[in-house]
């Protein structure tokens, strides 16, 4: 990753089109150093704050609902099937629309799509908060996920096209810290808002809290985000949209509903069929690229080694995290019988460790050690998991939050060393005009990994729990937790090996 001094010698090939003051933009004057007058403008840092706040809002919303499920169930009289859809509907709509959202940003403008997405997300949050029944809440969650799919891909795209290469390391370090905070603070925030029962609204503030944040995001985004889009005219690939959405739904829906329905045959057929649809999608996208150069998925991106390896890692890492976070929540609240607030507070050490390590990894460690930082993160997470397994086995059902803190700190530090550098590695070699598609693919891969991990919970966790008698449920949950952590450790060991396919040093160093 280049220093500002070396980067100023010549325009970086990774700098963005369509952004005033960025090298390589037709019609935009540059200074003699190769940097545009806008390069030091504070406006882009305010734009960064806006898009990162939106990313944080989305990340929190993914996890905040789980903690309030008992309150929602009581208040709305929701069935178990409806509860599943309240949690899974968001992920389904989100995963199905991400690639399309990224491409729409390339075509119509990333700022425009971001503002549409955050506006729709805010409206959907209001509908969730004022839902009068489970059906309305499910529908509002689906809308919320669809709007997040318009908003989220633009976040990384706006960062990628707004900041020159020599600043992107610092930016992705901040982004990684936000990812860590958002992923873990959702349950804590949900627990606090539910337990406080603000104005007698019980669970509803977990959604209504998005309203002031969303309105501020729209107003500030309109003022500070600079518009950018692909430099050549692109068209929306409607056939590609249908194929990719169908393939994702055919895979995610059976995974989400399979255990509740007893893993029916049609679910297995549907998941196998999704692979066929994906094969058809690849063939069609190749033909589309040759025909008019406007495919939904830019398959040429996978010829970039760092991108192809990074996407595979994102998928596998998503599996590990999908397993861990769900099993961890079940273990604390059902196995140990802890309150939602205590379970949320227990995650604070993890959150803090992720945030600190994410910032240090990109700004200080990756420029010096490159890929080894990510591999150290994987090994550190494995060490934390082993410590957690040992503590859970030693203390049993009497384990305390303080006894969980050391392994959580180690795990969080390991995760922080991975999340921010991995994002930078995946996007480092991506052509500027396809940053929206690349961002959509990255986020879709993460969601697919989480969905696969959630599906595997039925095997690695409930496979242990379901074999135990009902009167030993708490012990079964504790045993299932330890069993699942061994699986997560094995997945992280595979991730460590896969990381050898990443570039030894960040590509930004070459600019």
N, C-alpha and C positions, 0 to 999 in steps of 0.2 A: 504494500500500500504506500503510495508515494507521499512524500511530505509536500506541503504547499510550495516549497521552493522549487523542487524538481518538477512538480506538476505545472508550474507557471512557464516553464521553458517552451512548451508546445501544447497545443490543444490535445486533450485526451480523446481517444477514439470512443470512449464510453460516455462522453458528455452528450447532452440531450438536444433533440430537435425541437423547434417550436417554442423555446423558452427565451425571453429577452435576456441578453447579456451572457448567453452561454456559447462557448466557442462552437464553430461549425454550423451556425444558423444563418442561412442566406438572409442578407439585408440587415443583419444586426452588427453594429460596429464592435470591434474588439480593440483592446488596448494592445500596446506593443508587446506585452508579456504573454499575449494569447488568452487573456481572461477578459470577459466582458465587464462593462461598468456595473452590471447588476450583481456581479459575483459576490460583492461584499454587502449587498443589500440585506437589511434585517427582515425585510418583508418575507423572504423565503423561510426564515426561522419561525415566523409567526404562522405561515402556511403549514410548516411542519408540525407545530403545536396543534393546529386544527385537525389535520389528518390523523395524527397519533391519538388524539382524544377520541376521534371516531373509532379507530381501531380498538382502543381500550374499551369503549362502550360495547362494541360487538363481542369482544372476548369475555367481558364480564357477563353479558347476557346469555352466553352459551352455558355458563355454570351456575348462574344466580338462581335459576328456577328450581334446581334439584332440592335445595335446602328448604324451599317453601312448599313442596309437594303435599305434605300432610295438611297444611292449612288450606291449600287450594281444594283438596279433596273434600274436606269437611264443609267449606263454605259453599262450593258449587255443586256438591253431591256428585262429583265426577266418578265415573267407573274407572277400573284399572286400565281398560283399553284407551279411554279418553286421556288419562294421565300419561300413558305412553306417547300418545300423539302430541300432547302439549310439549313434551321434551324432545321427541324425535322429529316432529314436523318441521321445526326450525332447521335442524341439521339436513333434512332431506331437501327442503327448498333451497337452502344455502349451497349445498354441494351441487345440486342440479343446475344452478344458475351462474356459478362462478366463472366458468370459461366464457360463457356468453357475455357476462358483465365486463370482463376484461377486453373482449373484442369490441364491444360497443363503445368503450372508452377510447380505444384506438381510432374508431371511425368518427364518432361524434364529439369527441373531446373528453379528456379525463376529468377536468373540472366540472363540466356539465353533468356527467354521469355521477360524479361524487355528490354533487348537490341534490340531484334527483334521489339518489340512494339514501342520503342522510335525512332528507325531508320525508320520504316514505317510511323510513325506519322510525322516525319520531311519531308520525301519525299511527303506525301500527302499534307502537308502544302504548300510545294513549288508548287505542282500542283494546289492547290486552288489559290495561289497568282498569278499564271500565266495563269489562266483559260481564254479561249478565248470566251466562251459562257456559258449560264446557265446550259446546259447539262453537260459540263465538270466540272463545279463547283459543281453540285449536286453529280456526280460520285466521285469527289475527297473528298467531305464531307463524303460520305458513307465509303470510304476507311479510312479516318481519324478516324471516329468512330470505325471502326473495329480494327484498330491498337491501339487505346486507350483502347479497350477491352482486348488486349493482355498485355498492359503496366500497367494499373491502378491496377488490382488485385495483381500484384506482389509488389506494394508499401507497403501495409499493411502487406503482407506476409513477405517481407524482414525485415521490422521493427520487426515483431513478432518473427522471428527466429534469428535475429541478436543481440537483446538487452535482457539482463536478466530482470527478473520481477521487481527488485528494481529500474531499470532505465526506465522502460517502461512508468511510469507516466509522467516523464519529457518529454519523446519523444512524447507521445500522446498529451501533452499540446502544444508542438511546431506544431504538425500536425494539431491540431484544429485551431491554429492561422493561419496557411497556408490556411486551408479550408475557414476560414472567409475572409481572404484577397482575395483569388482567386474568391470566389463567388461574391464579390461586386466590385472588381477592374476591372473586365472585361469590363463593360459598360464605365467606366471612361477612361480606356486605349484605347478602341475602338473609343471613342469620340475624344480623343486627336490625335490619328493616322489618323483618317479620316479628321478632321478639318485642321491638319497641311498639308495634301496633299503632303507628302514627295516625292520629285523628280517627282511630277506630277502623282503619282501612285494612288491617291485617296484612295480607300478602301483596296487596295491590301496589304499594310504593316501590316494589322491586322493578316494576315496569314504568311507573310514573316518574321515577327519578331520571329517566332518559329525556323527558320533555325539555327542561331548561338547558340541558347539555346539547340536545339536538338543535334547538332554536339558536343557541349561541354559535354552534358549528356552521349552520346555514349562513348566518349574518357575517361571521368572520371569514368563512370560506369564500363567499362572494367577493369580499374585499381583497383578500391577500393571496389566494391561490391563482397562479398564472395558468391560462389555458394551454394545453398541448394535445396533439393528436398525431397519428401516423402521417409522415410527409407525403405519401402517395395515397390516392383515393382507394378506399377499400369498401367492400359491400358485405353486409351481414349474410352469413351462410346459413340459411334457414334449415336446409336439410341436415347440415352438421349439428345445428341446435337440437333438432328432433332426435337424431341418433345418439348424441352424447347424453342428453337428458334421459332418454329411454334406457341406455346402458347403465347409467348411474342409479336410476330408480330400481331397475331390475336387480341390482346388486345390494343396494342399501336397504330397500324395503324388507326383503326376506331376513336380512341380518337383524334388523330392528325388531321385527315381529316374530321371528322364528321360534324363540324359546316359549313365548306365551301361547303359541299355536301348536306346540309340540313338534316343531321342525317337520312340517308336512312335505310331501314329495314335490308338490308344485314349487315350493320355495327353493329346493335344490335345483330343479329344472330351470327356474327363473335365473338363479345365480349363474348356472352354466351357460344359459342363453345370453347373459350379459357379455360373456367373452366373445360370442359369435357376433353380437351387435358391435362390439368394439373393433373386431376385425373388419367388419363392413365399413365402420367409420374411418379406419386407417386407409383402406382402399379408396374410399370416396374422397377423403381429404387430399390424397396424393393426386387424384384426377382433377380435383378442384384447383389445386395449386398450379398444375400445368395449364389448366384452361384459362383462368383469369387472375391468378395470383392473390385471391381473397379467401383462403380457407379459414375456417373457424379456429382450428388448431394448426399452428405453424410447425409441421413435422420436422422442418429443417433445424428447429431448435435442438432436437435430440441428437443432431450431429455435433453439437457443442458438448464436449466431454464433461465439463464441469456442470452443465445444466442437466444432462441425462443422469449423471451420478447423483447430483443433488436431489433431483426429483425422487429417485429410488430411495434415497436416505430419508427424505421427508415422509414418504409413505410408511417406511418401516418404523421411523421414530414416532409417527402418529399412532401406529399399532401399540407400541409400548406405553405411550401416555394414555391412550384410550383404556387400556386394561388397568393401569395403575390408579388413575384418578377415580374411576367408578368403584373399583374394589376397595380403595382406601376409604371412601365415603361410607360404603356399606359396613365395612369393618368397624369404624368408629361409632356410627350411630345405631347400628343394629347389634353387632357383635359385642361391643363394649358398653352399649346403652348410653352413650354420651348425648348431651343436648346438642342441637345444631350450633349454638353459639360456642360451646366448648370445642366442637369439631372444627369450626371455622378458625378459632384462635390458635388451635394446634398447628395450622398450616402457615402461620406467620413466619416462623424461621425459614421455611422453604421459600416463601415468597421473597424475603429479604435477600437470601443467598442467591437466588436466581437473578435478581435485579443487579446486585453488586457485581457478580461474576460476568453477567452479560455485558455490562459497561466496560469492565476491564479487558475482557477477551478481545474485543474488536479494536479498542483504542490503544491498548498497550501490548497485548500478547500476540495476536495474530500477525501484526506487521513484522514481528521478530521471529516467531516460530511457525507461522503458517498452519498447515494441516494438522500438525502435532497437537495444537490446542484443542481441536475438535476431538481427536482421539483420546487425549487426556480427559476431556469431559465425559466421554463414554465410559472410560475405566473408572472415573470418580463416581459416576452414577451407580455403576455395578458395586463399587465398594460401599456406597451408602445403602444400597438394597441389602447387601449381606449383613451390614450392621443392623438394619431394621429387622431382618429375619431373625437374627440372633436375639435382639431385644424382645421381640414378640414371643419367641419361644421361651425365653428365660422368665419373663414377668407374667406371661399369660394374660388372663382377663384383668389382672390387677395393674397392668401397665399404666403409667401416667403420661401426661403431655410432656413433662420435663424429660422423661426417659426416651420419648420419641424425638426430642429436639436434635440431638447429635446426628442421628442418621438422616434426618430431614435437612439439616444444614449441609451435610456432605452431598446428598442427592441434588439439592438446589444449586450448589456450586457447580456440580457437573452439568446440570441442565443449562445453566447460564453460559458455560463455556461452549455449548453446542448451538443454541437457538439463534443468536445474532450472527456469528460467523457463517453458519450454514446458509442463511438467507443471502448474505453477501456473496458467498461462493456460487450459489445457484444463478444469481443474476449477473455476475461479473462479466461473463462472455456473451450475454444476450444482445443481439442487434437492437439499436435504439427503437426502430420502428415497430418492434414486436414486444416491447416491454409490457404492454397490457395483456397480451396473450400469455406471456411467460408468467406474469403475476397471477392470472387466473388459474393457470395450470398448477402453480405452487400451492395456492390456497385449496384448490380442489383436491390435490394429492393429500394435503394435511387432513382434510375432512374425510376422505376415503380411508386414510389410515386409522383415524379415530373410529370410524364406523366398523372397520374390520376388527379393531381392538375390542369394541363393545360387543361385537358378535362372539369373539373368542372368550369373553368373560363367561359365557354359558358353559364353555368347556373347562377352562382353567380354574374357575372359581365355583360356579354352581355345580360342576361335576363332582366336587368334594362335598359341598353343602347338601345337595339333594340326596346323597347316600347316607346321611346321618339321621337318627331319630329326631322327631319334632321336639322332644324334651331336652335335647342337647344342642339347640340351635345356636346359642351364643358361642359355644366351643367350636361348633362347625364353622361359623363365620371366621373365627380366629384362625383355625386350621386352613380354611380356604384362602384366607389372606396370605399366609405364608407360602402356600402352594403357588398362588398367582405371582408372587414376587420372584420366585425362581424362574418362571416363564419370562417375566419382564427382563430379568438379568440375562437370560439366554438370548433374547431379542437384541439387547444392547451389545452383547458380545458379537453378534452378527453385524451390527451397525459399525462397530470398531473395525472389523475386517473390510466392510464395504467402503469405509472412508479412505482406503488406500487409492481408490479410483479418483479422488478429488485432486486438484492441482496442489503441488507441494507448497506453493506460495500463492497468495491472492493475486489475481490478474491485474488488479489496480496498480500493483507495483510496476508493471510494465509501462503504465501510462505516464 
